């Protein structure tokens, strides 16, 4: 880069970070206030469980452009407020990390001390969501309090791009920005190309969403592509893995299908279907995930209506050829 202009780039990046921090803080404030409002209504016996569902439907009906206010997420807001309302020393820290980071800490940390540990760590090290998940899974807090922790260089990897900490789908929804605003990775590009191919297969597939969020407990999971099949009258989830096939990939997809059937599927619709696409070094693998409750007749109908595995394998191979990824 021309060194004469590097100072301007620094100014732009600093302004972006400040803007994202400000928006994120306002979003957390909003969720805190909504959580407090619901908490007080429930505590005073003014609202029952069904009222929050009615509220979610009311928001969707009257302001369809507003995202992030499903009944599940609003119950999370109540839990968020409830967990921290008596711990004022953590209030400012909550607003320095994203809602997804907050949800991870809220759902996976048992004590106030553990929550505070990971809040401070996220702020200090600018952890991405995935890095935070990894550190919690390796029991970093437990090792720290027992002294069985060496702060080696690999452990203290500083995230140079501070904006990563605030690249949160909730922030983009809050600003009414499309999620593609931040989708620059290889995986996302391949997913979009696969989406186009599925829609070209015929009129039966209706596109519902890319990186479609499903909520299980206090955690968010994202399905690469979600369609509705008009003839089969069911949801069809596509997952693309840019790695060799592993059995746990099917387990993850079945987990998504259960969430879809519980929270998204309409009563008159058939059980959801999953299609797993894996592209390893030497081969393409396509597998279907079908509900165990399906009758043999319905399984047979599903298999005849779904895209042929060989056709999907061929398309997956072409995608990698076109992107220069096949060796």
C-alpha positions as CSV (number, residue, x, y, z in Angstrom):
1,X,0.0,0.0,0.0
2,X,1.2,3.6,-0.7
3,X,2.4,4.8,2.7
4,X,1.2,8.3,1.9
5,X,-2.4,7.2,2.3
6,X,-2.1,4.6,5.1
7,X,-3.2,7.2,7.7
8,X,-6.5,7.7,6.0
9,X,-7.1,3.9,6.0
10,X,-6.4,3.9,9.7
11,X,-9.0,6.7,10.2
12,X,-11.6,4.8,8.2
13,X,-11.1,1.6,10.1
14,X,-11.2,3.4,13.5
15,X,-14.4,5.1,12.6
16,X,-16.0,1.8,11.5
17,X,-15.0,0.2,14.8
18,X,-16.5,3.1,16.8
19,X,-19.7,3.0,14.7
20,X,-20.1,-0.8,15.2
21,X,-19.4,-0.4,19.0
22,X,-22.0,2.3,19.3
23,X,-24.6,0.3,17.4
24,X,-23.9,-2.8,19.3
25,X,-24.2,-1.0,22.7
26,X,-27.6,0.4,21.6
27,X,-28.7,-3.1,20.6
28,X,-27.7,-4.5,24.0
29,X,-29.4,-1.6,25.7
30,X,-32.6,-2.4,23.8
31,X,-32.5,-6.1,24.6
32,X,-31.8,-5.2,28.3
33,X,-34.8,-2.9,28.4
34,X,-37.1,-5.3,26.7
35,X,-35.9,-8.1,29.1
36,X,-36.6,-5.8,32.0
37,X,-40.1,-4.9,30.7
38,X,-41.0,-8.6,30.3
39,X,-39.5,-9.5,33.6
40,X,-41.6,-6.9,35.5
41,X,-44.8,-8.0,33.7
42,X,-44.2,-11.6,34.5
43,X,-43.2,-10.9,38.1
44,X,-46.3,-8.8,38.7
45,X,-48.5,-11.6,37.2
46,X,-49.7,-9.3,34.5
47,X,-48.3,-11.5,31.7
48,X,-48.3,-15.3,31.2
49,X,-46.2,-17.4,28.9
50,X,-48.6,-17.0,26.0
51,X,-48.4,-13.2,26.0
52,X,-44.8,-13.1,24.8
53,X,-45.8,-15.3,21.9
54,X,-48.6,-12.9,21.1
55,X,-46.2,-10.0,21.3
56,X,-43.8,-11.7,18.9
57,X,-46.7,-12.3,16.4
58,X,-47.8,-8.7,16.9
59,X,-44.3,-7.3,16.1
60,X,-44.0,-9.5,13.0
61,X,-47.5,-8.6,11.8
62,X,-47.1,-4.8,12.3
63,X,-43.4,-4.4,11.7
64,X,-42.4,-7.3,9.4
65,X,-39.0,-5.6,8.7
66,X,-38.0,-5.9,12.4
67,X,-36.0,-9.0,13.1
68,X,-34.6,-10.6,16.3
69,X,-37.9,-10.5,18.3
70,X,-39.1,-14.0,18.2
71,X,-40.7,-15.3,21.4
72,X,-37.6,-17.4,22.1
73,X,-35.3,-14.4,21.7
74,X,-37.4,-12.2,23.9
75,X,-37.4,-14.9,26.7
76,X,-33.6,-14.8,26.3
77,X,-33.7,-11.0,26.9
78,X,-35.7,-11.6,30.1
79,X,-33.1,-14.2,31.2
80,X,-30.3,-11.8,30.2
81,X,-31.8,-9.0,32.4
82,X,-32.6,-11.4,35.2
83,X,-29.0,-12.8,35.3
84,X,-27.3,-9.5,35.5
85,X,-29.7,-7.1,37.2
86,X,-28.1,-7.6,40.6
87,X,-24.5,-7.4,39.2
88,X,-24.0,-3.8,38.2
89,X,-20.2,-4.1,37.9
90,X,-20.8,-6.2,34.8
91,X,-23.2,-3.8,33.1
92,X,-20.7,-1.9,31.0
93,X,-18.9,-5.0,29.9
94,X,-22.1,-6.6,28.6
95,X,-22.4,-3.7,26.1
96,X,-18.8,-4.2,24.8
97,X,-19.5,-7.6,23.2
98,X,-22.1,-8.8,20.7
99,X,-25.4,-10.3,21.6
100,X,-24.2,-13.7,20.2
101,X,-21.2,-13.5,22.5
102,X,-23.5,-12.6,25.4
103,X,-25.8,-15.5,24.7
104,X,-22.9,-18.0,24.7
105,X,-21.6,-16.8,28.0
106,X,-25.2,-16.7,29.5
107,X,-26.0,-20.3,28.4
108,X,-22.6,-21.9,29.1
109,X,-21.4,-20.3,32.2
110,X,-22.9,-21.3,35.6
111,X,-21.6,-18.7,38.0
112,X,-21.2,-14.9,38.0
113,X,-17.4,-15.3,38.4
114,X,-17.2,-17.5,35.3
115,X,-19.4,-15.0,33.4
116,X,-17.2,-12.1,34.4
117,X,-14.0,-14.1,33.4
118,X,-15.2,-14.6,29.9
119,X,-16.6,-11.1,29.5
120,X,-13.3,-9.6,30.4
121,X,-11.5,-12.1,28.2
122,X,-13.7,-11.3,25.2
123,X,-13.1,-7.6,25.6
124,X,-9.3,-7.9,26.2
125,X,-8.6,-10.4,23.4
126,X,-11.4,-9.4,21.0
127,X,-12.4,-13.0,20.6
128,X,-14.6,-14.1,17.7
129,X,-17.7,-16.1,18.6
130,X,-16.0,-19.3,17.5
131,X,-12.9,-18.6,19.6
132,X,-15.0,-17.9,22.7
133,X,-16.8,-21.2,22.1
134,X,-13.5,-23.0,21.9
135,X,-12.1,-21.5,25.1
136,X,-15.2,-22.3,27.1
137,X,-15.1,-25.9,25.7
138,X,-11.5,-26.3,26.8
139,X,-12.5,-25.2,30.4
140,X,-10.2,-22.2,30.4
141,X,-11.9,-20.7,33.4
142,X,-11.5,-23.8,35.5
143,X,-7.8,-24.1,34.6
144,X,-7.3,-20.4,35.4
145,X,-8.7,-20.6,38.9
146,X,-6.8,-23.8,39.7
147,X,-3.6,-22.4,38.4
148,X,-3.3,-25.1,35.8
149,X,-3.0,-22.6,33.0
150,X,0.0,-21.4,31.0
151,X,-0.7,-18.3,28.9
152,X,1.3,-19.5,25.9
153,X,1.5,-17.5,22.7
154,X,-1.0,-19.7,20.9
155,X,-3.6,-19.2,23.6
156,X,-3.3,-15.4,23.5
157,X,-3.9,-14.9,19.8
158,X,-5.1,-11.3,19.4
159,X,-7.7,-10.8,16.8
160,X,-6.3,-8.0,14.6
161,X,-9.5,-7.2,13.0
162,X,-11.5,-5.7,15.8
163,X,-14.7,-5.5,13.7
164,X,-15.0,-9.3,13.8
165,X,-16.2,-9.1,17.4
166,X,-19.2,-7.1,16.2
167,X,-20.0,-8.9,12.9
168,X,-23.1,-10.2,14.4
169,X,-26.3,-11.1,12.5
170,X,-28.3,-9.4,15.2
171,X,-26.5,-6.1,14.5
172,X,-27.2,-6.4,10.8
173,X,-30.9,-7.2,11.5
174,X,-31.1,-4.2,13.9
175,X,-29.8,-1.9,11.2
176,X,-32.0,-3.6,8.6
177,X,-28.9,-4.5,6.5
178,X,-28.8,-7.7,4.4
179,X,-26.6,-10.4,5.9
180,X,-24.7,-10.5,2.6
181,X,-23.2,-7.2,3.8
182,X,-20.6,-9.3,5.5
183,X,-20.5,-12.6,3.5
184,X,-17.1,-12.7,1.8
185,X,-15.9,-16.2,2.7
186,X,-15.4,-19.0,0.3
187,X,-18.1,-21.2,2.0
188,X,-20.7,-18.4,1.6
189,X,-19.8,-17.9,-2.1
190,X,-20.2,-21.6,-2.8
191,X,-23.5,-21.7,-0.8
192,X,-24.9,-18.9,-3.0
193,X,-23.9,-20.7,-6.2
194,X,-25.6,-23.9,-4.9
195,X,-28.7,-21.9,-4.0
196,X,-28.9,-20.7,-7.6
197,X,-28.5,-24.3,-8.9
198,X,-31.3,-25.6,-6.7
199,X,-33.7,-23.0,-7.8
200,X,-32.9,-23.8,-11.5
201,X,-33.8,-27.5,-10.9
202,X,-37.5,-26.7,-11.2
203,X,-40.4,-24.7,-9.8
204,X,-41.0,-27.1,-6.8
205,X,-38.3,-25.5,-4.7
206,X,-39.2,-22.2,-3.0
207,X,-36.3,-20.4,-1.4
208,X,-36.8,-19.5,2.3
209,X,-33.4,-18.4,3.6
210,X,-29.7,-18.5,3.5
211,X,-27.8,-19.0,6.8
212,X,-31.3,-19.6,8.3
213,X,-31.2,-19.3,12.0
214,X,-32.8,-21.9,14.3
215,X,-32.8,-21.5,18.0
216,X,-32.3,-24.4,20.5
217,X,-32.2,-23.5,24.1
218,X,-30.0,-20.4,24.4
219,X,-27.9,-21.1,21.3
220,X,-28.2,-20.1,17.6
221,X,-27.5,-22.5,14.8
222,X,-27.4,-21.6,11.1
223,X,-28.6,-23.8,8.2
224,X,-26.7,-23.0,5.0
225,X,-29.8,-23.1,2.8
226,X,-33.5,-23.7,3.5
227,X,-36.2,-24.3,0.9
228,X,-39.8,-25.4,0.8
229,X,-40.7,-28.2,-1.6
230,X,-44.2,-27.5,-2.9
231,X,-45.0,-31.0,-4.1
232,X,-43.6,-32.8,-1.1
233,X,-45.1,-30.2,1.2
234,X,-42.0,-30.1,3.5
235,X,-38.9,-28.0,4.4
236,X,-35.6,-29.0,2.8
237,X,-32.4,-28.0,4.5
238,X,-29.1,-28.0,2.5
239,X,-25.7,-28.1,4.3
240,X,-22.5,-27.7,2.4
241,X,-19.2,-28.9,4.0
242,X,-15.9,-28.0,2.4
243,X,-14.2,-31.0,4.0
244,X,-14.2,-34.8,3.8
245,X,-17.5,-36.5,4.9
246,X,-17.7,-37.4,8.6
247,X,-20.6,-39.2,10.2
248,X,-21.1,-36.3,12.7
249,X,-22.1,-34.1,9.8
250,X,-25.3,-36.1,9.4
251,X,-25.8,-36.0,13.1
252,X,-25.6,-32.2,13.0
253,X,-28.1,-32.1,10.1
254,X,-30.6,-34.3,11.9
255,X,-30.3,-32.0,14.9
256,X,-31.3,-29.1,12.6
257,X,-34.2,-31.1,11.2
258,X,-35.6,-31.7,14.7
259,X,-35.4,-28.0,15.4
260,X,-37.2,-27.2,12.1
261,X,-39.9,-29.7,12.8
262,X,-40.5,-28.4,16.3
263,X,-40.4,-24.7,15.6
264,X,-40.8,-23.9,11.9
265,X,-42.8,-26.7,10.3
266,X,-46.6,-26.0,10.0
267,X,-48.9,-28.7,11.4
268,X,-50.2,-29.8,8.0
269,X,-46.7,-30.1,6.5
270,X,-44.6,-33.3,6.2
271,X,-41.4,-33.8,8.2
272,X,-38.4,-31.9,7.1
273,X,-35.6,-33.3,4.8
274,X,-31.9,-32.7,5.0
275,X,-29.4,-32.8,2.1
276,X,-25.7,-33.0,3.1
277,X,-23.1,-31.9,0.5
278,X,-19.5,-32.7,1.3
279,X,-16.5,-31.9,-1.0
280,X,-13.3,-33.5,0.2
281,X,-9.9,-33.7,-1.6
282,X,-10.8,-36.7,-3.8
283,X,-14.5,-37.0,-3.9
284,X,-18.0,-35.5,-3.5
285,X,-20.4,-37.0,-1.1
286,X,-24.2,-36.4,-1.1
287,X,-26.4,-37.9,1.7
288,X,-30.0,-37.4,2.6
289,X,-31.3,-37.1,6.1
290,X,-34.8,-38.3,6.6
291,X,-37.0,-38.4,9.7
292,X,-37.3,-41.8,11.4
293,X,-41.0,-41.3,11.7
294,X,-41.5,-41.4,7.9
295,X,-43.5,-44.2,6.5
296,X,-41.8,-46.4,3.7
297,X,-44.3,-44.9,1.2
298,X,-43.3,-41.3,2.1
299,X,-39.6,-42.2,2.1
300,X,-40.0,-43.6,-1.4
301,X,-41.8,-40.5,-2.6
302,X,-39.2,-38.2,-1.0
303,X,-36.4,-40.1,-2.8
304,X,-38.1,-39.8,-6.2
305,X,-38.8,-36.1,-5.8
306,X,-35.5,-35.0,-4.5
307,X,-32.6,-34.1,-6.8
308,X,-30.6,-37.1,-7.9
309,X,-27.4,-37.6,-5.8
310,X,-25.2,-38.0,-8.9
311,X,-26.5,-34.7,-10.3
312,X,-25.7,-32.9,-7.0
313,X,-22.3,-34.6,-6.9
314,X,-21.6,-33.4,-10.4
315,X,-22.7,-29.9,-9.6
316,X,-20.5,-29.8,-6.5
317,X,-17.5,-30.9,-8.5
318,X,-18.3,-28.1,-11.1
319,X,-18.5,-25.5,-8.4
320,X,-15.0,-26.4,-7.1
321,X,-13.6,-26.6,-10.6
322,X,-15.0,-23.1,-11.4
323,X,-13.6,-21.7,-8.2
324,X,-10.2,-23.3,-8.8
325,X,-10.4,-25.5,-5.7
326,X,-10.1,-29.0,-7.2
327,X,-6.6,-30.3,-7.3
